[in-house]
Amino acid sequence: MAPWEKNYMLTNRIEVLGVPVDCVDMKRSLDIVDQYVHGDKPESVIAVNPEKIIKARRDPKLLAQLREAGLLIPDGIGVVAAARMLGLGRMERVPGSELMPEICNLSARKGYPVYLLGGRPEINEKVAMALKDRYKGIQIVGRQDGYYKDSEIHGVVENIKKSGAKIMFIALGSPKQELWMREYLKNTHIKVCQGVGGTFDVLAGEVKRAPSAFRKMHLEWFYRLISDPRRVFRQTALPKFVFAVIREKLLG
């Protein structure tokens, strides 16, 4: 069995343009996370969207980490639409920014200790405070901002291990956070690690999430673009993704 097929009993894993993603919805994703907490090895939860698919197609290390991940949530509506268009499977969009709060709620209810890794020092602190205010009883047993030196990585890993955390949220940006998980997660004693990208900034109140109208129409990407035109360079992945999906559809 290939490494990326290890969770076949938990999800139906497909490949969109050669990049794996799981056919899940929010409830199923949360159930899988709950199972992983009681597992005997660390598992990563990674969001898959058109931008990440384009990156993974030209980055062998990122693609390898995606294949080894425990849960690959369909974060972008483009991924959901592509899977249906290509006849690969049906799934619902599971935004990572919405799965994280659900996991926090689960952690508060069941007493799973949590670790926060990433973001600027003040952002990391604000996130910890926001989670404690929002989820009564949640145990934030450790945290580390993302601005440590490379020479300090072993100390960071040791701190995570000693914290006793079962769940970790890592916000180092993509693909850095995915590569971090591949390299160091196995040494942390963490059971579930979710890559959350810019969600820390949202929780800290530094960045506003798209209004509900944009979210309902699956236009969060457009809202982020008009809010921050500098993202236009990242958004060039979208037309590349659409072209690749149409080409795949036509050529079979």
N, C-alpha and C positions, 0 to 999 in steps of 0.2 A: 504493500500500500504506500502510495506517495505521501509525503508529510502533509500536503495540503488537503488530503482526503481523510485525515484522522478524525474529523468530527462529522463524518457522513451520517452517523446515527442521530445527530442533533439537528442538522440542517440539510437542505438540498443546495449544494454548492454548484454554481455554474461558472462559466467564464464569458465575460463580455470583452470582445477584442483581445482575447488571450489573457485577461486579468480576472482572477477569481472574485466572486461576490456571493453572499448567501441569500437565498430566498426566504426572508423572514419579515415579520412585522414587529411592532414595538413590544407586544406582549411576549412573543416568542423570544425576542432578543433578551428581555429581562429574565425570563425563565432560564435561559442558557447561562447568563451571568451568575444567577443564583446557584446553578449546578456547578459551575466552575469554582466558586468559592470553596466548595467542599471537595474539590479534586485534589490529585496528588502532584500536580505540576502547574507552573504559571501559564496563563493564557492571555493573549492580547486581543483587544477589541479595537478594530480599525475601521474608520469611515472610508467608504469608496464612493468617489464622485468622478465626473468626467475629467477634471483636472488631474486627479491622482492616477486615473487610468492612462492618460497620455504620458504622465511622468514615468509610470511603471513600465510602459512599453519601450522606454529608452534607458531605464535604470535597472540593471540586473539585480542589484542589491535590494532595491525597494521591492521589486517583483518577488524576490525570494522571501522577503519578510511577509508579504501578503500571502504567499502560498503556505507559509508556516503558521499564520495567525489562527487563533481559535475562532473568532467571530468577525466576519467582514460585513458590516452593515451597509445597506444601500442608502447612502446619505444624500445623494443627488437625484433629483427627479429625472435627469437625463439617463441615469443608469437604469432606473425603473422602466422608462419608456423604451430604451434600447433593448432590454431583456425581452419585453413583450413584442417589439417589432421583429426581433430576430427569432422569435418562437422558442426562447430558451427557458422561460419560466415566468411565473407571476410572483410579485412581491409588493410590499408597500414601502414607501419611503420611511426611513428611520433616521432622522437627523441626529447627529452626534450631540448637538447642543440640547436636544430634548431627552436623549437617552441618559446623559449624565445626571440630570435632576432625578430621573426615575431610579437610577442606581443609588443616589444619595438617600432618597426616601427609603429604599430597600435596606440600605445600610443602617439607617436610623432605627428602623423597625426591628431588625434582626441582630443589631449589635456588631456589625462588621466594621472593624477599625479602618480608617481611611488615611492615605498619605497624599499630599499635593506636591507635585514637582513641576516647576516651570514658571514662566512669567517674570516680570520685574519684581524686585523685593516688595515694593509697596502693593503691587497687584496681588501677589501671592498672599500677603497678609489680609488684604481686603476680601479675597475669595474665602479664606478660612473663616473670617468673621461673618460673611454673608451666609455661608452654609450653616454655621452654628445657629444663626438667627432664624433661618428658614426651616431647618430640619431639627426639631428638638430632640436631643439625645444623641445626635450624630457624634461619633468619636473621631476627631481629627488628631491622630496620634503623632503626626510629624509633617513637616513641610520643608521644602527647599526651593529657592528661586532658581531660575535658569541661567543666572549670571555667575556661575562658578567657573574656575579655571580648569582646563583639561587635566592638569596635574592633581586636581582635587577629586576626580571622578571616583576613585576607589573609596575615599572617605564618604562620599555621597551614597554610594551603594551600601556601604557598611551601616550608615545611619538609617537607611531604609530598612535594612534587614533587622536591625535592633529595635525598630519602632513597633514591630509586631503587627503592622498593617496587613490586611488581607486584600484591600482594594486600593489601587493607585490611579490617580488621574495625572496624565503627563501632557504638558502644554509647551512644547518646544518648537512647534511649527513642523510642517511636512516638507521633506521626508526625514528631517532630523529626529523627530520623536519615534518614527517607525524603526529607524536604524538603531536608536538607543535601546529600544525594546529587544531587538534582535541580539544586540551585543551584551546587554547587562541584566535583563529581566530575570534570567535564569539564576542569578546570584543574589536575588533580593528577598526571597521567601514570600513575595507577593503572589496572590492567587489569580487576580484579575487586574489587568492594566488597560485602561482606555486612553487612547490618544484623543485629546479634545481641542487641539489647535488654539484658535482664538476665543474659545468659550470662557476662559479665565477673564479676558478683558470685558466680556459682556456681564459676567457675574459681579465683577468689581465696579460696574457702572461706567467704565471708560468708553465703551462702545455700545451703541444702541442696536438691538436686534431689529430686523425688518418688522414693520407693522403687520398685524394679523392679516390684513387684506392681501399684502404681498405674499405672505406665507401660504395662504389658502390657494392662491393662484400659482404657487411654486415659482415665484419670481424673486426669491431672496437674493439670488445672484445679481439680479438687475438692480435691486435696491442698494446692495453693497457697492456696485459699480458707480451708481450716480452719487452715492454718499462719499465715495473715495475714488475719484477718476484715476488715481495711480494704479488701481487694480486692473486697468485695461490690458496691461502686459500679461497678467495672469489669465485674464479672460480669453486670450487668444487660443487657449486650449479648447474652448467650447466649439468654435467652428471646425477645428481639427477633429474633434470627437464626432460631431455630426456627420462630417464628410466620411470618416472611417466607418461609421455605422451604416450609412447609405451604401457605401461601396461593398461592405460585407453582405448586406441584404441583396444587392444586385448580383454579386458574384457567388453567393451561397457559401 
